[in-house]
Amino acid sequence: MFIKVAYGYKQGHVFNINCQTGPLIDAIKKQAYADIAALMTQKQNQFIKEIEDITKNIEGKQKKLNRLENNAPVEEEKVPVAVERPAYSRRRRVGKEEKKKETAEIEEAKKIEEAKKLEEAKKLEEAKKEAEKAKSKKEETKKGKKVEEAKELTPEEAKQQKINALKEDLRRQISDLSARVEKINEKLHLLASFQEKYQNPPGDVDVLDPTGNRKFLNQRLDDQAITLLNNKTVYQLVIVEPDSNVNPYEIDGFCIRTIEEDANYVEEPDPKSKGKAKPKKK
């Protein structure tokens, strides 16, 4: 015979009810206090570690951004100019065979020169045609036809454009990380308030059944718990205040969930309000 008692944030423990109510209540208090304290400490350490990691990440990105913003213009590399050495010449005797060779070389040079002239004439003709096309295109523009020309970036402009995009991306990342730190600090602040509230074990506690009815176990400590509680039922642990009012022994889930869990969090329906969702917490 057993029941489950819920407390903290989505926490709970199974207890055997084949005993007196007094020892059961003591066991519930000790277990709930230990579980809640452990969860809050774990989450606090996790959030602090995450802030430390994010802070280091921001510092690294800020240094990189500062280097990009304060970078001096890069000087153009000076290409060494090769110095032509004067050709070594010497006088030599010229024979018949060498004269023939010179004549052949002269003839070959003449052919190459004529080929160059033909090539230049061809290029001149093509340039003339291109000029006529350009003139025609200009006249069409004057008549109202728009001629779109893609602007080609110089290597320097392309490099600067890339640097500007990188700087903008770094600023965005730094802003996003800073906003995340603010959210985590908000969670830590709320978590600290719960740690202060629950720094000591609870005094008088009781349980509520699934319909929200209080079982008044603290008034029947010598009775057998099996006669007061239903087997395989989930009960909610509550703290009994001095004025006899009761408050759930739980933690606001906002200070326990991660930021990613917050984004996908769906509030569970309140069983005491006929299927309606509980008032949404942060």
C-alpha positions, -999 to 999 in steps of 0.1 A, spaced: 0 0 0 15 33 -11 8 69 -21 28 95 -40 32 130 -24 40 159 -48 60 190 -39 86 215 -51 86 218 -89 74 186 -106 90 166 -77 75 139 -56 82 107 -37 64 74 -30 56 65 6 44 34 22 12 41 42 12 8 61 23 27 92 11 53 117 4 88 105 31 105 127 61 87 113 47 91 78 44 129 82 80 131 95 93 111 66 74 132 41 88 165 56 124 153 56 122 139 21 105 169 6 129 194 23 159 175 11 147 172 -25 137 208 -28 169 221 -13 190 199 -36 170 210 -67 174 247 -58 212 243 -52 216 223 -84 198 250 -105 216 278 -88 250 263 -97 239 255 -132 227 291 -138 259 306 -123 281 284 -145 261 293 -176 265 330 -168 302 325 -164 305 307 -198 283 334 -215 304 362 -200 336 346 -214 320 342 -247 308 378 -248 343 390 -238 359 370 -267 334 384 -292 338 420 -279 376 417 -283 372 405 -318 348 433 -325 372 459 -311 400 446 -333 378 449 -364 366 484 -354 401 497 -346 420 480 -374 443 504 -393 440 504 -431 462 477 -447 490 491 -467 493 478 -502 521 453 -507 551 466 -526 559 443 -554 597 443 -561 604 454 -597 628 431 -615 658 449 -629 667 438 -664 703 432 -668 719 443 -701 724 415 -725 759 404 -728 772 410 -764 803 401 -781 816 404 -815 820 373 -835 828 362 -870 799 355 -892 802 327 -917 780 316 -947 759 293 -926 753 319 -899 743 344 -926 717 320 -940 704 315 -904 702 353 -899 683 356 -932 658 330 -922 653 346 -888 647 380 -906 621 364 -928 604 348 -898 604 381 -880 588 398 -910 560 371 -910 554 376 -872 553 413 -877 527 410 -905 507 386 -883 508 412 -855 496 439 -878 467 418 -890 458 410 -854 459 447 -845 437 456 -874 412 429 -864 412 443 -828 408 478 -841 378 467 -861 362 449 -831 368 480 -809 351 501 -836 321 478 -835 320 479 -797 320 517 -798 291 517 -822 272 493 -799 279 515 -769 267 546 -789 235 528 -799 229 517 -762 234 553 -751 209 566 -776 184 539 -764 188 552 -729 180 587 -740 148 575 -755 136 562 -721 149 527 -720 167 518 -687 200 500 -690 209 484 -657 245 479 -651 258 458 -623 283 476 -602 314 456 -597 331 460 -563 368 466 -561 387 440 -539 390 467 -512 353 474 -512 345 437 -512 368 432 -482 353 461 -463 318 448 -470 327 414 -455 342 431 -425 311 452 -419 289 421 -421 311 403 -396 310 433 -372 272 434 -375 269 397 -368 292 400 -337 271 429 -323 239 408 -328 255 378 -310 267 400 -281 232 415 -278 215 381 -277 240 367 -252 236 398 -229 198 394 -231 202 358 -221 223 367 -191 196 392 -180 169 364 -181 191 340 -161 198 367 -135 160 372 -132 157 334 -125 185 335 -100 169 364 -81 136 346 -78 154 314 -69 172 332 -41 139 343 -26 127 307 -25 160 295 -9 155 321 18 118 311 22 127 274 25 160 276 42 146 256 71 126 224 71 88 230 72 71 230 106 35 217 104 25 201 71 -5 182 57 -16 168 23 -45 176 -1 -62 149 -20 -67 153 -58 -100 172 -53 -82 197 -30 -96 185 3 -73 186 33 -67 153 52 -57 168 86 -31 141 92 -14 162 119 -45 159 140 -45 120 139 -8 112 144 -15 79 162 -39 65 136 -29 41 108 -23 61 77 -39 34 56 -72 42 71 -69 79 62 -53 78 28 -63 61 -5 -39 36 -20 -21 46 -53 -32 82 -50 -12 114 -56 -14 139 -28 -1 175 -27 21 185 2 11 218 19 25 239 47 1 247 76 5 284 86 -1 296 122 -35 309 112 -44 274 100 -43 284 63 -23 261 40 1 269 12 15 244 -13 51 234 -6 63 242 -41 86 263 -62 78 287 -90 88 268 -121 102 299 -137 133 299 -115 139 261 -122 133 259 -160 159 267 -185 153 295 -211 147 268 -237 122 250 -214 104 283 -209 99 286 -247 82 252 -249 64 253 -215 27 246 -215 8 252 -182 -8 221 -168 -45 222 -161 -56 227 -125 -75 196 -114 -95 217 -89 -108 241 -116 -126 216 -139 -99 214 -166 -90 251 -167 -53 259 -168 -36 272 -137 -27 309 -136 4 311 -158 36 317 -139 66 335 -153 
